[in-house]
C-alpha cells in the first residue's frame, strides 16, 4: 500500500493555499523539504490544512517523518502496537481528507 504522502505529492498540483509561510506547520515544512517533484507551497499548505482537521500535533509530527522516510509509514502500518493501529486509522482519514480538499 502506498502512503498518502507519496500519492498526494505526485498526483495533486492545484491545491488552494490555506496557510501563510509564518503559519506553516510540521507537515508543510516536511512536504516542502521533500524531494517530490509535485511539492509546492500550495499543495503542501493544503495537506497541512487537512492534517490540522484530522490529526493531533503529535500525530502530525509522526506523519511528517514519512516525507523523509516513507518506510516508516509501512513499519507503523504493519505494527502490532495498539497505538500504531489507532494512529493508522487517523492517518487513513487524513489521507482521504487531504485528497478531497487538495485534488
Secondary structure as UniProt FT lines:
FT   HELIX           4..11
FT   HELIX           21..23
FT   HELIX           26..33
FT   TURN            37..38
FT   HELIX           41..54
FT   HELIX           57..68
FT   HELIX           71..78
FT   HELIX           82..102
//
